[in-house]
Amino acid sequence: MWVMKYFVALAFLGILASLGFALYFMLKDGRDGRAKSGGMARALTVRIGLSVVLFLCVLVAWKLGYIQPRGLPLGK
């Protein structure tokens, strides 16, 4: 299921980008006496949404049989 691998990788990149935007807004807002814009809260909300969607998609893919749990190999 190469599609699932790309989807998970894309979702992780989106989550990391959202964290980067939150860091940017955290460092930018509050300087020069300006009011905070709420960009950090919005970016973190997007991150939470992406994480929930990724979890639900992995759960549905497992239930439908698109992905299979493999576990760790046992050393003998």
Predicted model as a PDB file, atoms N, CA, C, CB and O in Angstrom, pLDDT in the B-factor column:
MODEL        1                                                                  
ATOM      1  N   MET A   1       0.833  -1.185   0.000  1.00 66.00           N  
ATOM      2  CA  MET A   1       0.000   0.000   0.000  1.00 66.00           C  
ATOM      3  C   MET A   1       0.875   1.244   0.000  1.00 66.00           C  
ATOM      4  CB  MET A   1      -0.947   0.000   1.209  1.00 66.00           C  
ATOM      5  O   MET A   1       1.037   1.905   1.026  1.00 66.00           O  
ATOM      6  N   TRP A   2       1.425   1.549  -1.138  1.00 76.00           N  
ATOM      7  CA  TRP A   2       2.282   2.715  -1.260  1.00 76.00           C  
ATOM      8  C   TRP A   2       1.511   4.000  -1.061  1.00 76.00           C  
ATOM      9  CB  TRP A   2       2.958   2.727  -2.601  1.00 76.00           C  
ATOM     10  O   TRP A   2       2.095   5.002  -0.647  1.00 76.00           O  
ATOM     11  N   VAL A   3       0.217   4.006  -1.342  1.00 81.00           N  
ATOM     12  CA  VAL A   3      -0.591   5.211  -1.157  1.00 81.00           C  
ATOM     13  C   VAL A   3      -0.658   5.572   0.317  1.00 81.00           C  
ATOM     14  CB  VAL A   3      -2.010   5.013  -1.727  1.00 81.00           C  
ATOM     15  O   VAL A   3      -0.573   6.748   0.673  1.00 81.00           O  
ATOM     16  N   MET A   4      -0.810   4.581   1.171  1.00 80.00           N  
ATOM     17  CA  MET A   4      -0.887   4.832   2.611  1.00 80.00           C  
ATOM     18  C   MET A   4       0.430   5.389   3.134  1.00 80.00           C  
ATOM     19  CB  MET A   4      -1.251   3.545   3.362  1.00 80.00           C  
ATOM     20  O   MET A   4       0.426   6.263   4.000  1.00 80.00           O  
ATOM     21  N   LYS A   5       1.551   4.900   2.624  1.00 84.00           N  
ATOM     22  CA  LYS A   5       2.851   5.413   3.053  1.00 84.00           C  
ATOM     23  C   LYS A   5       2.997   6.888   2.697  1.00 84.00           C  
ATOM     24  CB  LYS A   5       3.985   4.600   2.416  1.00 84.00           C  
ATOM     25  O   LYS A   5       3.472   7.681   3.510  1.00 84.00           O  
ATOM     26  N   TYR A   6       2.592   7.255   1.486  1.00 90.00           N  
ATOM     27  CA  TYR A   6       2.676   8.651   1.076  1.00 90.00           C  
ATOM     28  C   TYR A   6       1.719   9.530   1.876  1.00 90.00           C  
ATOM     29  CB  TYR A   6       2.380   8.780  -0.410  1.00 90.00           C  
ATOM     30  O   TYR A   6       2.050  10.663   2.224  1.00 90.00           O  
ATOM     31  N   PHE A   7       0.538   9.004   2.162  1.00 87.00           N  
ATOM     32  CA  PHE A   7      -0.432   9.766   2.944  1.00 87.00           C  
ATOM     33  C   PHE A   7       0.094  10.042   4.352  1.00 87.00           C  
ATOM     34  CB  PHE A   7      -1.767   9.015   3.015  1.00 87.00           C  
ATOM     35  O   PHE A   7      -0.021  11.164   4.846  1.00 87.00           O  
ATOM     36  N   VAL A   8       0.661   9.044   4.992  1.00 88.00           N  
ATOM     37  CA  VAL A   8       1.197   9.217   6.339  1.00 88.00           C  
ATOM     38  C   VAL A   8       2.376  10.191   6.321  1.00 88.00           C  
ATOM     39  CB  VAL A   8       1.632   7.857   6.928  1.00 88.00           C  
ATOM     40  O   VAL A   8       2.479  11.057   7.190  1.00 88.00           O  
ATOM     41  N   ALA A   9       3.258  10.054   5.341  1.00 92.00           N  
ATOM     42  CA  ALA A   9       4.398  10.974   5.238  1.00 92.00           C  
ATOM     43  C   ALA A   9       3.934  12.402   5.003  1.00 92.00           C  
ATOM     44  CB  ALA A   9       5.337  10.539   4.110  1.00 92.00           C  
ATOM     45  O   ALA A   9       4.480  13.334   5.593  1.00 92.00           O  
ATOM     46  N   LEU A  10       2.941  12.586   4.155  1.00 94.00           N  
ATOM     47  CA  LEU A  10       2.401  13.924   3.891  1.00 94.00           C  
ATOM     48  C   LEU A  10       1.739  14.505   5.133  1.00 94.00           C  
ATOM     49  CB  LEU A  10       1.394  13.878   2.736  1.00 94.00           C  
ATOM     50  O   LEU A  10       1.878  15.696   5.410  1.00 94.00           O  
ATOM     51  N   ALA A  11       1.026  13.680   5.879  1.00 93.00           N  
ATOM     52  CA  ALA A  11       0.396  14.149   7.110  1.00 93.00           C  
ATOM     53  C   ALA A  11       1.443  14.558   8.140  1.00 93.00           C  
ATOM     54  CB  ALA A  11      -0.516  13.063   7.690  1.00 93.00           C  
ATOM     55  O   ALA A  11       1.281  15.577   8.812  1.00 93.00           O  
ATOM     56  N   PHE A  12       2.518  13.776   8.273  1.00 93.00           N  
ATOM     57  CA  PHE A  12       3.584  14.144   9.199  1.00 93.00           C  
ATOM     58  C   PHE A  12       4.246  15.451   8.782  1.00 93.00           C  
ATOM     59  CB  PHE A  12       4.625  13.030   9.282  1.00 93.00           C  
ATOM     60  O   PHE A  12       4.565  16.278   9.636  1.00 93.00           O  
ATOM     61  N   LEU A  13       4.458  15.649   7.491  1.00 96.00           N  
ATOM     62  CA  LEU A  13       5.025  16.915   7.032  1.00 96.00           C  
ATOM     63  C   LEU A  13       4.102  18.085   7.335  1.00 96.00           C  
ATOM     64  CB  LEU A  13       5.310  16.854   5.539  1.00 96.00           C  
ATOM     65  O   LEU A  13       4.564  19.164   7.706  1.00 96.00           O  
ATOM     66  N   GLY A  14       2.805  17.877   7.181  1.00 94.00           N  
ATOM     67  CA  GLY A  14       1.843  18.923   7.525  1.00 94.00           C  
ATOM     68  C   GLY A  14       1.861  19.250   9.009  1.00 94.00           C  
ATOM     69  O   GLY A  14       1.763  20.414   9.395  1.00 94.00           O  
ATOM     70  N   ILE A  15       1.987  18.225   9.838  1.00 94.00           N  
ATOM     71  CA  ILE A  15       2.050  18.428  11.285  1.00 94.00           C  
ATOM     72  C   ILE A  15       3.310  19.201  11.651  1.00 94.00           C  
ATOM     73  CB  ILE A  15       2.014  17.077  12.029  1.00 94.00           C  
ATOM     74  O   ILE A  15       3.256  20.129  12.459  1.00 94.00           O  
ATOM     75  N   LEU A  16       4.440  18.827  11.065  1.00 95.00           N  
ATOM     76  CA  LEU A  16       5.689  19.539  11.340  1.00 95.00           C  
ATOM     77  C   LEU A  16       5.642  20.978  10.835  1.00 95.00           C  
ATOM     78  CB  LEU A  16       6.865  18.804  10.703  1.00 95.00           C  
ATOM     79  O   LEU A  16       6.151  21.881  11.498  1.00 95.00           O  
ATOM     80  N   ALA A  17       5.040  21.201   9.676  1.00 95.00           N  
ATOM     81  CA  ALA A  17       4.905  22.563   9.160  1.00 95.00           C  
ATOM     82  C   ALA A  17       4.024  23.403  10.081  1.00 95.00           C  
ATOM     83  CB  ALA A  17       4.320  22.545   7.736  1.00 95.00           C  
ATOM     84  O   ALA A  17       4.317  24.575  10.318  1.00 95.00           O  
ATOM     85  N   SER A  18       2.969  22.825  10.590  1.00 94.00           N  
ATOM     86  CA  SER A  18       2.091  23.542  11.510  1.00 94.00           C  
ATOM     87  C   SER A  18       2.833  23.907  12.792  1.00 94.00           C  
ATOM     88  CB  SER A  18       0.851  22.698  11.836  1.00 94.00           C  
ATOM     89  O   SER A  18       2.659  25.006  13.319  1.00 94.00           O  
ATOM     90  N   LEU A  19       3.659  22.993  13.295  1.00 94.00           N  
ATOM     91  CA  LEU A  19       4.471  23.307  14.469  1.00 94.00           C  
ATOM     92  C   LEU A  19       5.456  24.436  14.166  1.00 94.00           C  
ATOM     93  CB  LEU A  19       5.228  22.059  14.945  1.00 94.00           C  
ATOM     94  O   LEU A  19       5.697  25.293  15.015  1.00 94.00           O  
ATOM     95  N   GLY A  20       6.021  24.438  12.968  1.00 94.00           N  
ATOM     96  CA  GLY A  20       6.927  25.514  12.567  1.00 94.00           C  
ATOM     97  C   GLY A  20       6.221  26.857  12.511  1.00 94.00           C  
ATOM     98  O   GLY A  20       6.766  27.864  12.962  1.00 94.00           O  
ATOM     99  N   PHE A  21       5.004  26.881  11.957  1.00 92.00           N  
ATOM    100  CA  PHE A  21       4.243  28.123  11.918  1.00 92.00           C  
ATOM    101  C   PHE A  21       3.891  28.599  13.324  1.00 92.00           C  
ATOM    102  CB  PHE A  21       2.972  27.939  11.093  1.00 92.00           C  
ATOM    103  O   PHE A  21       3.910  29.799  13.600  1.00 92.00           O  
ATOM    104  N   ALA A  22       3.570  27.662  14.209  1.00 90.00           N  
ATOM    105  CA  ALA A  22       3.262  28.043  15.597  1.00 90.00           C  
ATOM    106  C   ALA A  22       4.495  28.654  16.261  1.00 90.00           C  
ATOM    107  CB  ALA A  22       2.766  26.812  16.410  1.00 90.00           C  
ATOM    108  O   ALA A  22       4.378  29.635  16.996  1.00 90.00           O  
ATOM    109  N   LEU A  23       5.662  28.092  16.014  1.00 89.00           N  
ATOM    110  CA  LEU A  23       6.896  28.654  16.561  1.00 89.00           C  
ATOM    111  C   LEU A  23       7.140  30.050  16.006  1.00 89.00           C  
ATOM    112  CB  LEU A  23       8.092  27.741  16.248  1.00 89.00           C  
ATOM    113  O   LEU A  23       7.524  30.957  16.744  1.00 89.00           O  
ATOM    114  N   TYR A  24       6.920  30.222  14.712  1.00 89.00           N  
ATOM    115  CA  TYR A  24       7.103  31.532  14.087  1.00 89.00           C  
ATOM    116  C   TYR A  24       6.183  32.569  14.728  1.00 89.00           C  
ATOM    117  CB  TYR A  24       6.837  31.448  12.572  1.00 89.00           C  
ATOM    118  O   TYR A  24       6.627  33.659  15.088  1.00 89.00           O  
ATOM    119  N   PHE A  25       4.906  32.232  14.869  1.00 86.00           N  
ATOM    120  CA  PHE A  25       3.968  33.187  15.449  1.00 86.00           C  
ATOM    121  C   PHE A  25       4.273  33.445  16.920  1.00 86.00           C  
ATOM    122  CB  PHE A  25       2.539  32.682  15.294  1.00 86.00           C  
ATOM    123  O   PHE A  25       4.063  34.554  17.412  1.00 86.00           O  
ATOM    124  N   MET A  26       4.767  32.430  17.625  1.00 84.00           N  
ATOM    125  CA  MET A  26       5.117  32.624  19.026  1.00 84.00           C  
ATOM    126  C   MET A  26       6.266  33.613  19.164  1.00 84.00           C  
ATOM    127  CB  MET A  26       5.487  31.289  19.674  1.00 84.00           C  
ATOM    128  O   MET A  26       6.263  34.449  20.068  1.00 84.00           O  
ATOM    129  N   LEU A  27       7.243  33.524  18.278  1.00 85.00           N  
ATOM    130  CA  LEU A  27       8.386  34.422  18.338  1.00 85.00           C  
ATOM    131  C   LEU A  27       8.059  35.814  17.794  1.00 85.00           C  
ATOM    132  CB  LEU A  27       9.546  33.829  17.569  1.00 85.00           C  
ATOM    133  O   LEU A  27       8.615  36.808  18.261  1.00 85.00           O  
ATOM    134  N   LYS A  28       7.159  35.887  16.810  1.00 82.00           N  
ATOM    135  CA  LYS A  28       6.843  37.156  16.171  1.00 82.00           C  
ATOM    136  C   LYS A  28       5.893  38.005  17.005  1.00 82.00           C  
ATOM    137  CB  LYS A  28       6.244  36.911  14.810  1.00 82.00           C  
ATOM    138  O   LYS A  28       6.121  39.205  17.163  1.00 82.00           O  
ATOM    139  N   ASP A  29       4.837  37.408  17.539  1.00 69.00           N  
ATOM    140  CA  ASP A  29       3.811  38.161  18.256  1.00 69.00           C  
ATOM    141  C   ASP A  29       4.344  38.671  19.587  1.00 69.00           C  
ATOM    142  CB  ASP A  29       2.570  37.295  18.483  1.00 69.00           C  
ATOM    143  O   ASP A  29       5.176  38.030  20.229  1.00 69.00           O  
ATOM    144  N   GLY A  30       3.859  39.811  19.977  1.00 64.00           N  
ATOM    145  CA  GLY A  30       4.213  40.367  21.274  1.00 64.00           C  
ATOM    146  C   GLY A  30       5.407  41.289  21.240  1.00 64.00           C  
ATOM    147  O   GLY A  30       5.706  41.929  22.248  1.00 64.00           O  
ATOM    148  N   ARG A  31       6.094  41.382  20.133  1.00 65.00           N  
ATOM    149  CA  ARG A  31       7.216  42.309  20.029  1.00 65.00           C  
ATOM    150  C   ARG A  31       6.720  43.677  19.591  1.00 65.00           C  
ATOM    151  CB  ARG A  31       8.274  41.780  19.043  1.00 65.00           C  
ATOM    152  O   ARG A  31       5.664  43.787  18.969  1.00 65.00           O  
ATOM    153  N   ASP A  32       7.447  44.676  19.900  1.00 61.00           N  
ATOM    154  CA  ASP A  32       7.133  46.059  19.505  1.00 61.00           C  
ATOM    155  C   ASP A  32       5.809  46.533  20.071  1.00 61.00           C  
ATOM    156  CB  ASP A  32       7.104  46.179  17.993  1.00 61.00           C  
ATOM    157  O   ASP A  32       5.222  47.470  19.530  1.00 61.00           O  
ATOM    158  N   GLY A  33       5.318  45.928  21.132  1.00 58.00           N  
ATOM    159  CA  GLY A  33       4.088  46.380  21.783  1.00 58.00           C  
ATOM    160  C   GLY A  33       2.818  46.118  20.996  1.00 58.00           C  
ATOM    161  O   GLY A  33       1.766  46.658  21.338  1.00 58.00           O  
ATOM    162  N   ARG A  34       2.887  45.304  19.951  1.00 63.00           N  
ATOM    163  CA  ARG A  34       1.681  45.006  19.166  1.00 63.00           C  
ATOM    164  C   ARG A  34       0.848  43.935  19.857  1.00 63.00           C  
ATOM    165  CB  ARG A  34       2.056  44.549  17.739  1.00 63.00           C  
ATOM    166  O   ARG A  34       1.352  43.157  20.667  1.00 63.00           O  
ATOM    167  N   ALA A  35      -0.420  43.913  19.525  1.00 60.00           N  
ATOM    168  CA  ALA A  35      -1.308  42.888  20.077  1.00 60.00           C  
ATOM    169  C   ALA A  35      -1.038  41.561  19.376  1.00 60.00           C  
ATOM    170  CB  ALA A  35      -2.805  43.300  19.922  1.00 60.00           C  
ATOM    171  O   ALA A  35      -0.603  41.534  18.225  1.00 60.00           O  
ATOM    172  N   LYS A  36      -1.298  40.473  20.074  1.00 68.00           N  
ATOM    173  CA  LYS A  36      -1.098  39.142  19.499  1.00 68.00           C  
ATOM    174  C   LYS A  36      -2.189  38.856  18.480  1.00 68.00           C  
ATOM    175  CB  LYS A  36      -1.088  38.056  20.603  1.00 68.00           C  
ATOM    176  O   LYS A  36      -3.340  39.257  18.656  1.00 68.00           O  
ATOM    177  N   SER A  37      -1.817  38.160  17.416  1.00 72.00           N  
ATOM    178  CA  SER A  37      -2.747  37.946  16.306  1.00 72.00           C  
ATOM    179  C   SER A  37      -3.544  36.651  16.431  1.00 72.00           C  
ATOM    180  CB  SER A  37      -1.991  37.942  15.005  1.00 72.00           C  
ATOM    181  O   SER A  37      -4.557  36.499  15.748  1.00 72.00           O  
ATOM    182  N   GLY A  38      -3.129  35.723  17.267  1.00 83.00           N  
ATOM    183  CA  GLY A  38      -3.820  34.441  17.377  1.00 83.00           C  
ATOM    184  C   GLY A  38      -3.352  33.426  16.371  1.00 83.00           C  
ATOM    185  O   GLY A  38      -3.954  32.360  16.245  1.00 83.00           O  
ATOM    186  N   GLY A  39      -2.281  33.732  15.642  1.00 85.00           N  
ATOM    187  CA  GLY A  39      -1.759  32.804  14.639  1.00 85.00           C  
ATOM    188  C   GLY A  39      -1.218  31.530  15.245  1.00 85.00           C  
ATOM    189  O   GLY A  39      -1.334  30.456  14.654  1.00 85.00           O  
ATOM    190  N   MET A  40      -0.626  31.643  16.426  1.00 86.00           N  
ATOM    191  CA  MET A  40      -0.075  30.450  17.069  1.00 86.00           C  
ATOM    192  C   MET A  40      -1.194  29.482  17.447  1.00 86.00           C  
ATOM    193  CB  MET A  40       0.743  30.836  18.317  1.00 86.00           C  
ATOM    194  O   MET A  40      -1.075  28.277  17.228  1.00 86.00           O  
ATOM    195  N   ALA A  41      -2.271  30.005  18.009  1.00 87.00           N  
ATOM    196  CA  ALA A  41      -3.396  29.145  18.387  1.00 87.00           C  
ATOM    197  C   ALA A  41      -4.016  28.487  17.156  1.00 87.00           C  
ATOM    198  CB  ALA A  41      -4.462  29.956  19.146  1.00 87.00           C  
ATOM    199  O   ALA A  41      -4.407  27.320  17.198  1.00 87.00           O  
ATOM    200  N   ARG A  42      -4.101  29.237  16.071  1.00 91.00           N  
ATOM    201  CA  ARG A  42      -4.667  28.691  14.837  1.00 91.00           C  
ATOM    202  C   ARG A  42      -3.771  27.577  14.291  1.00 91.00           C  
ATOM    203  CB  ARG A  42      -4.848  29.807  13.778  1.00 91.00           C  
ATOM    204  O   ARG A  42      -4.268  26.537  13.858  1.00 91.00           O  
ATOM    205  N   ALA A  43      -2.450  27.791  14.309  1.00 91.00           N  
ATOM    206  CA  ALA A  43      -1.519  26.775  13.803  1.00 91.00           C  
ATOM    207  C   ALA A  43      -1.564  25.513  14.660  1.00 91.00           C  
ATOM    208  CB  ALA A  43      -0.086  27.332  13.764  1.00 91.00           C  
ATOM    209  O   ALA A  43      -1.509  24.402  14.131  1.00 91.00           O  
ATOM    210  N   LEU A  44      -1.664  25.674  15.976  1.00 91.00           N  
ATOM    211  CA  LEU A  44      -1.741  24.496  16.842  1.00 91.00           C  
ATOM    212  C   LEU A  44      -3.070  23.768  16.682  1.00 91.00           C  
ATOM    213  CB  LEU A  44      -1.544  24.897  18.298  1.00 91.00           C  
ATOM    214  O   LEU A  44      -3.130  22.545  16.814  1.00 91.00           O  
ATOM    215  N   THR A  45      -4.134  24.516  16.399  1.00 94.00           N  
ATOM    216  CA  THR A  45      -5.429  23.890  16.128  1.00 94.00           C  
ATOM    217  C   THR A  45      -5.361  23.051  14.856  1.00 94.00           C  
ATOM    218  CB  THR A  45      -6.534  24.959  16.003  1.00 94.00           C  
ATOM    219  O   THR A  45      -5.916  21.953  14.800  1.00 94.00           O  
ATOM    220  N   VAL A  46      -4.687  23.564  13.846  1.00 94.00           N  
ATOM    221  CA  VAL A  46      -4.506  22.807  12.605  1.00 94.00           C  
ATOM    222  C   VAL A  46      -3.703  21.542  12.877  1.00 94.00           C  
ATOM    223  CB  VAL A  46      -3.803  23.672  11.531  1.00 94.00           C  
ATOM    224  O   VAL A  46      -4.014  20.481  12.335  1.00 94.00           O  
ATOM    225  N   ARG A  47      -2.670  21.646  13.714  1.00 94.00           N  
ATOM    226  CA  ARG A  47      -1.852  20.474  14.049  1.00 94.00           C  
ATOM    227  C   ARG A  47      -2.685  19.409  14.729  1.00 94.00           C  
ATOM    228  CB  ARG A  47      -0.682  20.872  14.949  1.00 94.00           C  
ATOM    229  O   ARG A  47      -2.566  18.227  14.406  1.00 94.00           O  
ATOM    230  N   ILE A  48      -3.531  19.816  15.673  1.00 95.00           N  
ATOM    231  CA  ILE A  48      -4.384  18.848  16.364  1.00 95.00           C  
ATOM    232  C   ILE A  48      -5.352  18.197  15.385  1.00 95.00           C  
ATOM    233  CB  ILE A  48      -5.161  19.526  17.509  1.00 95.00           C  
ATOM    234  O   ILE A  48      -5.577  16.987  15.434  1.00 95.00           O  
ATOM    235  N   GLY A  49      -5.918  19.000  14.501  1.00 95.00           N  
ATOM    236  CA  GLY A  49      -6.834  18.455  13.500  1.00 95.00           C  
ATOM    237  C   GLY A  49      -6.157  17.452  12.587  1.00 95.00           C  
ATOM    238  O   GLY A  49      -6.718  16.394  12.301  1.00 95.00           O  
ATOM    239  N   LEU A  50      -4.948  17.776  12.124  1.00 94.00           N  
ATOM    240  CA  LEU A  50      -4.211  16.844  11.268  1.00 94.00           C  
ATOM    241  C   LEU A  50      -3.870  15.557  12.004  1.00 94.00           C  
ATOM    242  CB  LEU A  50      -2.936  17.496  10.750  1.00 94.00           C  
ATOM    243  O   LEU A  50      -3.941  14.472  11.426  1.00 94.00           O  
ATOM    244  N   SER A  51      -3.502  15.672  13.269  1.00 95.00           N  
ATOM    245  CA  SER A  51      -3.165  14.481  14.051  1.00 95.00           C  
ATOM    246  C   SER A  51      -4.374  13.575  14.232  1.00 95.00           C  
ATOM    247  CB  SER A  51      -2.608  14.881  15.415  1.00 95.00           C  
ATOM    248  O   SER A  51      -4.257  12.355  14.116  1.00 95.00           O  
ATOM    249  N   VAL A  52      -5.533  14.158  14.515  1.00 96.00           N  
ATOM    250  CA  VAL A  52      -6.752  13.363  14.693  1.00 96.00           C  
ATOM    251  C   VAL A  52      -7.152  12.696  13.381  1.00 96.00           C  
ATOM    252  CB  VAL A  52      -7.903  14.246  15.214  1.00 96.00           C  
ATOM    253  O   VAL A  52      -7.528  11.524  13.368  1.00 96.00           O  
ATOM    254  N   VAL A  53      -7.071  13.443  12.276  1.00 94.00           N  
ATOM    255  CA  VAL A  53      -7.423  12.873  10.973  1.00 94.00           C  
ATOM    256  C   VAL A  53      -6.467  11.737  10.606  1.00 94.00           C  
ATOM    257  CB  VAL A  53      -7.400  13.964   9.880  1.00 94.00           C  
ATOM    258  O   VAL A  53      -6.897  10.708  10.087  1.00 94.00           O  
ATOM    259  N   LEU A  54      -5.176  11.921  10.874  1.00 93.00           N  
ATOM    260  CA  LEU A  54      -4.206  10.863  10.593  1.00 93.00           C  
ATOM    261  C   LEU A  54      -4.510   9.614  11.413  1.00 93.00           C  
ATOM    262  CB  LEU A  54      -2.779  11.351  10.883  1.00 93.00           C  
ATOM    263  O   LEU A  54      -4.488   8.504  10.882  1.00 93.00           O  
ATOM    264  N   PHE A  55      -4.794   9.785  12.697  1.00 95.00           N  
ATOM    265  CA  PHE A  55      -5.112   8.642  13.548  1.00 95.00           C  
ATOM    266  C   PHE A  55      -6.357   7.914  13.050  1.00 95.00           C  
ATOM    267  CB  PHE A  55      -5.313   9.096  14.996  1.00 95.00           C  
ATOM    268  O   PHE A  55      -6.367   6.686  12.969  1.00 95.00           O  
ATOM    269  N   LEU A  56      -7.396   8.660  12.719  1.00 94.00           N  
ATOM    270  CA  LEU A  56      -8.631   8.032  12.240  1.00 94.00           C  
ATOM    271  C   LEU A  56      -8.425   7.317  10.901  1.00 94.00           C  
ATOM    272  CB  LEU A  56      -9.734   9.084  12.103  1.00 94.00           C  
ATOM    273  O   LEU A  56      -8.981   6.241  10.681  1.00 94.00           O  
ATOM    274  N   CYS A  57      -7.636   7.905  10.016  1.00 91.00           N  
ATOM    275  CA  CYS A  57      -7.377   7.256   8.727  1.00 91.00           C  
ATOM    276  C   CYS A  57      -6.585   5.968   8.895  1.00 91.00           C  
ATOM    277  CB  CYS A  57      -6.627   8.203   7.799  1.00 91.00           C  
ATOM    278  O   CYS A  57      -6.862   4.982   8.212  1.00 91.00           O  
ATOM    279  N   VAL A  58      -5.601   5.959   9.795  1.00 89.00           N  
ATOM    280  CA  VAL A  58      -4.837   4.735  10.047  1.00 89.00           C  
ATOM    281  C   VAL A  58      -5.744   3.678  10.664  1.00 89.00           C  
ATOM    282  CB  VAL A  58      -3.628   5.019  10.975  1.00 89.00           C  
ATOM    283  O   VAL A  58      -5.652   2.501  10.313  1.00 89.00           O  
ATOM    284  N   LEU A  59      -6.612   4.084  11.573  1.00 92.00           N  
ATOM    285  CA  LEU A  59      -7.537   3.139  12.197  1.00 92.00           C  
ATOM    286  C   LEU A  59      -8.501   2.545  11.171  1.00 92.00           C  
ATOM    287  CB  LEU A  59      -8.322   3.827  13.317  1.00 92.00           C  
ATOM    288  O   LEU A  59      -8.746   1.338  11.184  1.00 92.00           O  
ATOM    289  N   VAL A  60      -9.046   3.369  10.288  1.00 91.00           N  
ATOM    290  CA  VAL A  60      -9.970   2.884   9.254  1.00 91.00           C  
ATOM    291  C   VAL A  60      -9.227   1.977   8.265  1.00 91.00           C  
ATOM    292  CB  VAL A  60     -10.629   4.079   8.503  1.00 91.00           C  
ATOM    293  O   VAL A  60      -9.756   0.946   7.850  1.00 91.00           O  
ATOM    294  N   ALA A  61      -8.003   2.362   7.889  1.00 88.00           N  
ATOM    295  CA  ALA A  61      -7.228   1.527   6.963  1.00 88.00           C  
ATOM    296  C   ALA A  61      -6.926   0.168   7.574  1.00 88.00           C  
ATOM    297  CB  ALA A  61      -5.922   2.227   6.574  1.00 88.00           C  
ATOM    298  O   ALA A  61      -6.924  -0.840   6.868  1.00 88.00           O  
ATOM    299  N   TRP A  62      -6.672   0.128   8.874  1.00 88.00           N  
ATOM    300  CA  TRP A  62      -6.428  -1.152   9.546  1.00 88.00           C  
ATOM    301  C   TRP A  62      -7.701  -1.990   9.572  1.00 88.00           C  
ATOM    302  CB  TRP A  62      -5.910  -0.923  10.983  1.00 88.00           C  
ATOM    303  O   TRP A  62      -7.661  -3.192   9.310  1.00 88.00           O  
ATOM    304  N   LYS A  63      -8.835  -1.357   9.889  1.00 93.00           N  
ATOM    305  CA  LYS A  63     -10.103  -2.098   9.934  1.00 93.00           C  
ATOM    306  C   LYS A  63     -10.506  -2.635   8.566  1.00 93.00           C  
ATOM    307  CB  LYS A  63     -11.212  -1.207  10.477  1.00 93.00           C  
ATOM    308  O   LYS A  63     -11.077  -3.722   8.476  1.00 93.00           O  
ATOM    309  N   LEU A  64     -10.217  -1.892   7.500  1.00 90.00           N  
ATOM    310  CA  LEU A  64     -10.583  -2.328   6.150  1.00 90.00           C  
ATOM    311  C   LEU A  64      -9.561  -3.299   5.549  1.00 90.00           C  
ATOM    312  CB  LEU A  64     -10.732  -1.120   5.243  1.00 90.00           C  
ATOM    313  O   LEU A  64      -9.787  -3.842   4.467  1.00 90.00           O  
ATOM    314  N   GLY A  65      -8.444  -3.518   6.242  1.00 87.00           N  
ATOM    315  CA  GLY A  65      -7.457  -4.469   5.772  1.00 87.00           C  
ATOM    316  C   GLY A  65      -6.412  -3.890   4.837  1.00 87.00           C  
ATOM    317  O   GLY A  65      -5.645  -4.641   4.235  1.00 87.00           O  
ATOM    318  N   TYR A  66      -6.363  -2.555   4.698  1.00 84.00           N  
ATOM    319  CA  TYR A  66      -5.357  -1.951   3.827  1.00 84.00           C  
ATOM    320  C   TYR A  66      -3.957  -2.038   4.426  1.00 84.00           C  
ATOM    321  CB  TYR A  66      -5.708  -0.498   3.552  1.00 84.00           C  
ATOM    322  O   TYR A  66      -2.974  -2.130   3.692  1.00 84.00           O  
ATOM    323  N   ILE A  67      -3.863  -2.011   5.740  1.00 82.00           N  
ATOM    324  CA  ILE A  67      -2.580  -2.148   6.417  1.00 82.00           C  
ATOM    325  C   ILE A  67      -2.699  -3.261   7.445  1.00 82.00           C  
ATOM    326  CB  ILE A  67      -2.143  -0.809   7.087  1.00 82.00           C  
ATOM    327  O   ILE A  67      -3.784  -3.529   7.962  1.00 82.00           O  
ATOM    328  N   GLN A  68      -1.580  -3.904   7.737  1.00 83.00           N  
ATOM    329  CA  GLN A  68      -1.564  -5.007   8.687  1.00 83.00           C  
ATOM    330  C   GLN A  68      -0.501  -4.714   9.754  1.00 83.00           C  
ATOM    331  CB  GLN A  68      -1.282  -6.370   7.965  1.00 83.00           C  
ATOM    332  O   GLN A  68       0.596  -4.261   9.425  1.00 83.00           O  
ATOM    333  N   PRO A  69      -0.819  -4.969  11.020  1.00 81.00           N  
ATOM    334  CA  PRO A  69       0.215  -4.829  12.038  1.00 81.00           C  
ATOM    335  C   PRO A  69       1.236  -5.948  11.904  1.00 81.00           C  
ATOM    336  CB  PRO A  69      -0.402  -4.831  13.447  1.00 81.00           C  
ATOM    337  O   PRO A  69       0.869  -7.101  11.678  1.00 81.00           O  
ATOM    338  N   ARG A  70       2.503  -5.618  12.040  1.00 81.00           N  
ATOM    339  CA  ARG A  70       3.558  -6.622  11.866  1.00 81.00           C  
ATOM    340  C   ARG A  70       4.308  -6.879  13.155  1.00 81.00           C  
ATOM    341  CB  ARG A  70       4.532  -6.186  10.790  1.00 81.00           C  
ATOM    342  O   ARG A  70       4.799  -7.989  13.356  1.00 81.00           O  
ATOM    343  N   GLY A  71       4.417  -5.902  14.034  1.00 80.00           N  
ATOM    344  CA  GLY A  71       5.137  -6.093  15.279  1.00 80.00           C  
ATOM    345  C   GLY A  71       6.634  -6.125  15.069  1.00 80.00           C  
ATOM    346  O   GLY A  71       7.121  -5.957  13.951  1.00 80.00           O  
ATOM    347  N   LEU A  72       7.346  -6.338  16.130  1.00 79.00           N  
ATOM    348  CA  LEU A  72       8.799  -6.437  16.058  1.00 79.00           C  
ATOM    349  C   LEU A  72       9.204  -7.882  15.846  1.00 79.00           C  
ATOM    350  CB  LEU A  72       9.454  -5.875  17.331  1.00 79.00           C  
ATOM    351  O   LEU A  72       8.573  -8.787  16.390  1.00 79.00           O  
ATOM    352  N   PRO A  73      10.256  -8.113  15.056  1.00 80.00           N  
ATOM    353  CA  PRO A  73      10.705  -9.494  14.853  1.00 80.00           C  
ATOM    354  C   PRO A  73      11.337 -10.032  16.142  1.00 80.00           C  
ATOM    355  CB  PRO A  73      11.719  -9.577  13.673  1.00 80.00           C  
ATOM    356  O   PRO A  73      12.052  -9.317  16.844  1.00 80.00           O  
ATOM    357  N   LEU A  74      11.063 -11.279  16.428  1.00 76.00           N  
ATOM    358  CA  LEU A  74      11.621 -11.906  17.615  1.00 76.00           C  
ATOM    359  C   LEU A  74      12.993 -12.481  17.289  1.00 76.00           C  
ATOM    360  CB  LEU A  74      10.680 -13.007  18.150  1.00 76.00           C  
ATOM    361  O   LEU A  74      13.165 -13.221  16.321  1.00 76.00           O  
ATOM    362  N   GLY A  75      13.957 -12.123  18.116  1.00 72.00           N  
ATOM    363  CA  GLY A  75      15.307 -12.668  17.926  1.00 72.00           C  
ATOM    364  C   GLY A  75      15.450 -14.023  18.600  1.00 72.00           C  
ATOM    365  O   GLY A  75      15.103 -14.164  19.773  1.00 72.00           O  
ATOM    366  N   LYS A  76      15.949 -15.012  17.893  1.00 65.00           N  
ATOM    367  CA  LYS A  76      16.096 -16.356  18.453  1.00 65.00           C  
ATOM    368  C   LYS A  76      17.527 -16.767  18.503  1.00 65.00           C  
ATOM    369  CB  LYS A  76      15.311 -17.361  17.659  1.00 65.00           C  
ATOM    370  O   LYS A  76      17.836 -17.873  18.948  1.00 65.00           O  
TER     371      LYS A  76                                                      
ENDMDL                                                                          
END                                                                             
